[in-house]
Amino acid sequence: METAEQKASAVDLLKRAYDAFNRGDIADAVKDLDPNILWIEPASFPGGGTYRGKEGVARYLSQSRAGWAEGRSEPERFITAGNHVVVFVHARIRPQGSSDWQEVRLADVYTFDRGKPVEMRAFADRKDALNWASIKQP
């Protein structure tokens, strides 16, 4: 992504995807992903592992929401660098059968090619995400 317009388009695409995920509309959340996307969640995350293609990502996202009584995964900041967009995310979730809320701040790094996310890597530590994307720490 070289132009400001391309960067803004990538961020808008991701904002729409997070909004769709938070509404529980998984089909809409994955619609703008590359058909062969590689999606990598840390093994320490519930359901962590590697998922391929829109269908694999949709299964993972559906499964990750299945245990929620309520919650949101809110992007707090978007950082663009080269073909990467790093998203700082604040997730606040109340699991099924619980009155306690769980909160976590993490980072998702999307790699774009021809206007579509072709890879997503989640990181429990935001500094690790910035390092992986070769972004100097703000």
VEXTOR-890839 format. One record per atom (N, C-alpha, C): atom name; x, y, z; residue number from 0. Coordinates in Angstrom, 2 decimals. Example, Ala and Ser with C-alpha at 12.3 -4.5 7.8 and 13.67 -1.06 7.14 Angstrom:
REM VEXTOR-890839
atom|X|Y|Z|seq
N|13.19|-5.69|7.80|0
CA|12.30|-4.50|7.80|0
C|13.20|-3.30|7.80|0
N|12.85|-2.25|7.08|1
CA|13.67|-1.06|7.14|1
C|12.90|0.03|7.87|1
//
This chain:
REM VEXTOR-890839
atom|X|Y|Z|seq
N|0.86|-1.16|0.00|0
CA|0.00|0.00|0.00|0
C|0.90|1.22|0.00|0
N|0.81|1.95|-1.07|1
CA|1.70|3.08|-1.20|1
C|1.02|4.41|-1.01|1
N|-0.23|4.53|-1.42|2
CA|-0.90|5.82|-1.36|2
C|-1.75|5.94|-0.10|2
N|-2.04|7.18|0.24|3
CA|-2.92|7.43|1.39|3
C|-4.30|6.82|1.14|3
N|-4.74|6.85|-0.12|4
CA|-6.04|6.28|-0.47|4
C|-6.05|4.77|-0.24|4
N|-4.98|4.08|-0.63|5
CA|-4.90|2.63|-0.43|5
C|-4.88|2.29|1.06|5
N|-4.14|3.07|1.84|6
CA|-4.09|2.85|3.29|6
C|-5.47|3.06|3.92|6
N|-6.14|4.14|3.53|7
CA|-7.48|4.43|4.06|7
C|-8.46|3.34|3.67|7
N|-8.35|2.84|2.45|8
CA|-9.24|1.77|1.99|8
C|-9.03|0.50|2.80|8
N|-7.76|0.17|3.09|9
CA|-7.45|-1.01|3.89|9
C|-8.02|-0.87|5.30|9
N|-7.84|0.29|5.91|10
CA|-8.36|0.52|7.27|10
C|-9.89|0.46|7.26|10
N|-10.53|1.06|6.26|11
CA|-12.00|1.00|6.17|11
C|-12.49|-0.44|6.05|11
N|-11.82|-1.25|5.23|12
CA|-12.17|-2.66|5.07|12
C|-12.10|-3.36|6.42|12
N|-11.04|-3.12|7.17|13
CA|-10.88|-3.79|8.47|13
C|-11.91|-3.28|9.48|13
N|-12.21|-2.00|9.48|14
CA|-13.24|-1.48|10.39|14
C|-14.58|-2.17|10.12|14
N|-14.93|-2.32|8.84|15
CA|-16.18|-3.01|8.49|15
C|-16.16|-4.46|8.98|15
N|-15.01|-5.12|8.84|16
CA|-14.91|-6.52|9.26|16
C|-15.08|-6.66|10.78|16
N|-14.43|-5.79|11.56|17
CA|-14.59|-5.85|13.02|17
C|-16.03|-5.53|13.40|17
N|-16.65|-4.55|12.75|18
CA|-18.06|-4.24|13.02|18
C|-18.94|-5.45|12.76|18
N|-18.72|-6.11|11.63|19
CA|-19.52|-7.29|11.28|19
C|-19.30|-8.40|12.32|19
N|-18.06|-8.64|12.71|20
CA|-17.77|-9.66|13.72|20
C|-18.52|-9.35|15.02|20
N|-18.49|-8.08|15.43|21
CA|-19.16|-7.69|16.67|21
C|-20.68|-7.83|16.58|21
N|-21.24|-7.73|15.38|22
CA|-22.68|-7.96|15.18|22
C|-23.00|-9.45|15.10|22
N|-21.96|-10.28|15.00|23
CA|-22.18|-11.71|14.84|23
C|-22.42|-12.10|13.39|23
N|-22.14|-11.20|12.45|24
CA|-22.33|-11.46|11.02|24
C|-21.00|-11.95|10.44|24
N|-20.71|-13.22|10.64|25
CA|-19.42|-13.79|10.24|25
C|-19.25|-13.75|8.72|25
N|-20.31|-14.01|7.97|26
CA|-20.21|-13.98|6.51|26
C|-19.75|-12.60|6.04|26
N|-20.29|-11.56|6.63|27
CA|-19.90|-10.20|6.26|27
C|-18.47|-9.91|6.74|27
N|-18.10|-10.46|7.88|28
CA|-16.75|-10.23|8.42|28
C|-15.66|-10.77|7.51|28
N|-15.94|-11.86|6.81|29
CA|-14.90|-12.50|5.98|29
C|-15.04|-12.18|4.49|29
N|-16.09|-11.47|4.10|30
CA|-16.38|-11.31|2.66|30
C|-15.27|-10.62|1.88|30
N|-14.54|-9.68|2.49|31
CA|-13.51|-8.94|1.77|31
C|-12.10|-9.52|1.93|31
N|-11.99|-10.67|2.58|32
CA|-10.70|-11.33|2.72|32
C|-10.33|-12.02|1.40|32
N|-9.04|-12.17|1.16|33
CA|-8.59|-12.96|0.01|33
C|-9.14|-14.38|0.18|33
N|-9.61|-15.01|-0.90|34
CA|-10.17|-16.37|-0.78|34
C|-9.20|-17.38|-0.17|34
N|-7.90|-17.14|-0.30|35
CA|-6.90|-18.09|0.21|35
C|-6.16|-17.55|1.43|35
N|-6.80|-16.68|2.19|36
CA|-6.13|-16.05|3.33|36
C|-5.54|-17.09|4.29|36
N|-4.41|-16.74|4.86|37
CA|-3.77|-17.53|5.92|37
C|-4.02|-16.78|7.22|37
N|-4.64|-17.43|8.20|38
CA|-5.06|-16.79|9.46|38
C|-4.39|-17.54|10.59|38
N|-3.56|-16.85|11.37|39
CA|-2.76|-17.52|12.41|39
C|-3.07|-16.91|13.78|39
N|-3.56|-17.73|14.67|40
CA|-3.84|-17.34|16.06|40
C|-2.85|-18.07|16.96|40
N|-2.30|-17.39|17.99|41
CA|-1.36|-18.06|18.89|41
C|-1.98|-19.30|19.54|41
N|-1.15|-20.29|19.78|42
CA|-1.63|-21.52|20.43|42
C|-2.23|-21.23|21.79|42
N|-1.80|-20.14|22.44|43
CA|-2.31|-19.80|23.77|43
C|-3.73|-19.21|23.72|43
N|-4.21|-18.82|22.53|44
CA|-5.57|-18.28|22.39|44
C|-6.56|-19.44|22.30|44
N|-7.79|-19.26|22.80|45
CA|-8.80|-20.31|22.63|45
C|-9.00|-20.61|21.13|45
N|-8.88|-21.86|20.77|46
CA|-9.01|-22.24|19.36|46
C|-7.81|-21.85|18.52|46
N|-6.72|-21.47|19.19|47
CA|-5.52|-21.03|18.47|47
C|-5.03|-22.06|17.47|47
N|-4.44|-21.56|16.40|48
CA|-3.92|-22.43|15.36|48
C|-3.91|-21.69|14.04|48
N|-3.74|-22.44|12.96|49
CA|-3.66|-21.87|11.63|49
C|-4.90|-22.27|10.84|49
N|-5.50|-21.28|10.20|50
CA|-6.71|-21.48|9.41|50
C|-6.47|-20.97|8.00|50
N|-7.04|-21.65|7.02|51
CA|-6.81|-21.28|5.62|51
C|-8.14|-21.03|4.90|51
N|-8.15|-19.98|4.09|52
CA|-9.32|-19.67|3.29|52
C|-10.42|-19.01|4.10|52
N|-11.34|-18.37|3.37|53
CA|-12.46|-17.69|4.03|53
C|-13.28|-18.66|4.88|53
N|-13.47|-19.89|4.38|54
CA|-14.29|-20.86|5.11|54
C|-13.63|-21.23|6.44|54
N|-12.31|-21.45|6.42|55
CA|-11.59|-21.77|7.65|55
C|-11.64|-20.63|8.65|55
N|-11.48|-19.41|8.15|56
CA|-11.54|-18.24|9.04|56
C|-12.96|-18.08|9.60|56
N|-13.97|-18.29|8.77|57
CA|-15.35|-18.18|9.24|57
C|-15.63|-19.21|10.34|57
N|-15.13|-20.43|10.17|58
CA|-15.31|-21.46|11.22|58
C|-14.63|-21.01|12.51|58
N|-13.40|-20.50|12.40|59
CA|-12.68|-20.05|13.60|59
C|-13.44|-18.91|14.28|59
N|-13.85|-17.90|13.51|60
CA|-14.53|-16.74|14.11|60
C|-15.85|-17.16|14.75|60
N|-16.59|-18.04|14.12|61
CA|-17.86|-18.53|14.69|61
C|-17.60|-19.26|15.99|61
N|-16.59|-20.11|15.99|62
CA|-16.23|-20.87|17.18|62
C|-15.75|-19.94|18.29|62
N|-15.03|-18.89|17.94|63
CA|-14.50|-18.00|18.97|63
C|-15.63|-17.20|19.64|63
N|-16.70|-16.91|18.91|64
CA|-17.84|-16.19|19.49|64
C|-18.82|-17.12|20.21|64
N|-18.77|-18.41|19.94|65
CA|-19.75|-19.35|20.47|65
C|-19.79|-19.37|21.99|65
N|-18.68|-19.12|22.64|66
CA|-18.64|-19.15|24.09|66
C|-18.99|-17.83|24.76|66
N|-19.31|-16.84|23.96|67
CA|-19.63|-15.52|24.52|67
C|-21.10|-15.43|24.89|67
N|-21.38|-14.91|26.08|68
CA|-22.74|-14.48|26.40|68
C|-22.94|-13.09|25.78|68
N|-21.91|-12.28|25.88|69
CA|-21.88|-10.97|25.24|69
C|-20.43|-10.50|25.19|69
N|-20.18|-9.53|24.33|70
CA|-18.83|-9.00|24.24|70
C|-18.58|-8.27|22.94|70
N|-17.42|-7.66|22.88|71
CA|-17.00|-6.92|21.68|71
C|-15.49|-7.03|21.55|71
N|-15.06|-6.92|20.32|72
CA|-13.64|-6.90|19.98|72
C|-13.41|-5.59|19.22|72
N|-13.00|-4.56|19.95|73
CA|-12.95|-3.20|19.40|73
C|-11.54|-2.81|18.96|73
N|-11.41|-2.40|17.70|74
CA|-10.12|-1.86|17.28|74
C|-9.91|-0.49|17.93|74
N|-8.74|-0.30|18.54|75
CA|-8.42|0.96|19.20|75
C|-7.53|1.85|18.33|75
N|-6.71|1.20|17.49|76
CA|-5.76|1.97|16.70|76
C|-5.36|1.14|15.48|76
N|-5.17|1.82|14.35|77
CA|-4.70|1.20|13.12|77
C|-3.37|1.85|12.75|77
N|-2.36|1.02|12.52|78
CA|-1.04|1.51|12.13|78
C|-0.69|0.88|10.79|78
N|-0.49|1.69|9.77|79
CA|-0.15|1.17|8.45|79
C|1.33|1.35|8.19|79
N|1.94|0.32|7.62|80
CA|3.36|0.36|7.27|80
C|3.59|-0.65|6.15|80
N|4.05|-0.16|5.01|81
CA|4.27|-1.06|3.88|81
C|2.95|-1.73|3.52|81
N|2.96|-3.06|3.41|82
CA|1.73|-3.78|3.08|82
C|1.03|-4.35|4.32|82
N|1.42|-3.85|5.49|83
CA|0.83|-4.32|6.75|83
C|-0.08|-3.26|7.38|83
N|-1.11|-3.76|8.05|84
CA|-1.92|-2.91|8.93|84
C|-1.94|-3.62|10.28|84
N|-1.41|-2.94|11.29|85
CA|-1.45|-3.46|12.66|85
C|-2.67|-2.85|13.34|85
N|-3.47|-3.71|13.94|86
CA|-4.68|-3.26|14.64|86
C|-4.52|-3.58|16.11|86
N|-4.51|-2.53|16.94|87
CA|-4.53|-2.73|18.38|87
C|-5.99|-2.95|18.76|87
N|-6.26|-4.09|19.40|88
CA|-7.63|-4.51|19.70|88
C|-7.83|-4.62|21.20|88
N|-8.99|-4.15|21.66|89
CA|-9.41|-4.33|23.05|89
C|-10.63|-5.23|23.02|89
N|-10.47|-6.43|23.53|90
CA|-11.58|-7.39|23.59|90
C|-12.13|-7.41|25.01|90
N|-13.43|-7.29|25.12|91
CA|-14.12|-7.35|26.42|91
C|-15.26|-8.34|26.25|91
N|-15.17|-9.45|27.00|92
CA|-16.08|-10.58|26.77|92
C|-16.60|-11.10|28.10|92
N|-17.89|-11.44|28.11|93
CA|-18.47|-12.17|29.24|93
C|-18.82|-13.55|28.73|93
N|-18.11|-14.57|29.21|94
CA|-18.37|-15.93|28.74|94
C|-19.76|-16.43|29.14|94
N|-20.28|-17.38|28.37|95
CA|-21.56|-18.04|28.68|95
C|-21.49|-18.58|30.11|95
N|-22.57|-18.40|30.86|96
CA|-22.66|-18.96|32.20|96
C|-21.85|-18.22|33.25|96
N|-21.34|-17.04|32.92|97
CA|-20.54|-16.29|33.88|97
C|-21.05|-14.86|33.97|97
N|-20.87|-14.26|35.14|98
CA|-21.20|-12.85|35.29|98
C|-19.94|-11.99|35.25|98
N|-18.79|-12.64|35.14|99
CA|-17.52|-11.92|35.13|99
C|-17.09|-11.59|33.71|99
N|-16.57|-10.39|33.55|100
CA|-16.06|-9.94|32.26|100
C|-14.56|-10.22|32.17|100
N|-14.13|-10.57|30.98|101
CA|-12.70|-10.76|30.71|101
C|-12.28|-9.69|29.71|101
N|-11.12|-9.10|29.96|102
CA|-10.61|-8.07|29.06|102
C|-9.19|-8.42|28.65|102
N|-8.90|-8.15|27.38|103
CA|-7.55|-8.37|26.88|103
C|-7.26|-7.32|25.81|103
N|-6.02|-6.88|25.78|104
CA|-5.56|-5.98|24.72|104
C|-4.51|-6.74|23.93|104
N|-4.72|-6.82|22.63|105
CA|-3.86|-7.61|21.76|105
C|-3.64|-6.85|20.46|105
N|-2.99|-7.51|19.51|106
CA|-2.79|-6.90|18.19|106
C|-2.99|-7.94|17.11|106
N|-3.62|-7.49|16.03|107
CA|-3.77|-8.30|14.82|107
C|-2.97|-7.60|13.73|107
N|-2.18|-8.37|12.98|108
CA|-1.41|-7.81|11.87|108
C|-1.93|-8.42|10.58|108
N|-2.43|-7.56|9.70|109
CA|-2.94|-7.97|8.40|109
C|-1.92|-7.62|7.33|109
N|-1.68|-8.55|6.43|110
CA|-0.83|-8.31|5.27|110
C|-1.75|-8.21|4.07|110
N|-1.60|-7.13|3.31|111
CA|-2.46|-6.86|2.15|111
C|-1.71|-7.10|0.85|111
N|-2.45|-7.59|-0.14|112
CA|-1.96|-7.72|-1.51|112
C|-3.13|-7.40|-2.44|112
N|-2.93|-6.48|-3.33|113
CA|-3.97|-6.07|-4.27|113
C|-5.28|-5.70|-3.57|113
N|-5.16|-4.99|-2.46|114
CA|-6.32|-4.47|-1.77|114
C|-7.06|-5.43|-0.86|114
N|-6.54|-6.66|-0.72|115
CA|-7.22|-7.65|0.13|115
C|-6.26|-8.21|1.18|115
N|-6.77|-8.50|2.37|116
CA|-5.94|-9.17|3.37|116
C|-5.65|-10.61|2.91|116
N|-4.35|-10.93|2.80|117
CA|-3.94|-12.28|2.39|117
C|-3.40|-13.07|3.58|117
N|-3.13|-12.37|4.69|118
CA|-2.64|-13.04|5.89|118
C|-3.03|-12.21|7.10|118
N|-3.33|-12.89|8.22|119
CA|-3.57|-12.25|9.50|119
C|-2.85|-13.05|10.56|119
N|-2.09|-12.34|11.37|120
CA|-1.41|-12.95|12.52|120
C|-1.82|-12.21|13.77|120
N|-2.30|-12.92|14.76|121
CA|-2.68|-12.32|16.04|121
C|-1.52|-12.44|17.02|121
N|-1.38|-11.45|17.86|122
CA|-0.31|-11.41|18.85|122
C|-0.88|-11.01|20.20|122
N|-0.51|-11.75|21.24|123
CA|-0.94|-11.41|22.60|123
C|-0.22|-10.14|23.07|123
N|0.99|-9.92|22.58|124
CA|1.80|-8.76|22.98|124
C|1.89|-7.80|21.80|124
N|1.43|-6.59|22.01|125
CA|1.41|-5.61|20.93|125
C|2.82|-5.28|20.43|125
N|3.80|-5.28|21.31|126
CA|5.18|-5.00|20.88|126
C|5.68|-6.08|19.92|126
N|5.29|-7.33|20.17|127
CA|5.67|-8.42|19.26|127
C|5.07|-8.20|17.88|127
N|3.84|-7.71|17.84|128
CA|3.18|-7.44|16.55|128
C|3.92|-6.35|15.78|128
N|4.28|-5.29|16.46|129
CA|5.01|-4.19|15.81|129
C|6.37|-4.68|15.31|129
N|7.05|-5.47|16.12|130
CA|8.35|-6.02|15.70|130
C|8.19|-6.92|14.49|130
N|7.17|-7.79|14.48|131
CA|6.96|-8.70|13.37|131
C|6.72|-7.92|12.09|131
N|6.00|-6.81|12.19|132
CA|5.69|-5.98|11.01|132
C|6.79|-4.96|10.71|132
N|7.89|-5.04|11.44|133
CA|9.04|-4.12|11.26|133
C|8.63|-2.66|11.41|133
N|7.84|-2.40|12.45|134
CA|7.40|-1.03|12.74|134
C|8.09|-0.56|14.01|134
N|8.69|0.61|13.93|135
CA|9.31|1.17|15.13|135
C|8.22|1.49|16.13|135
N|8.51|1.20|17.37|136
CA|7.52|1.36|18.43|136
C|7.18|2.84|18.62|136
N|5.87|3.15|18.60|137
CA|5.46|4.55|18.77|137
C|5.62|5.00|20.21|137
//
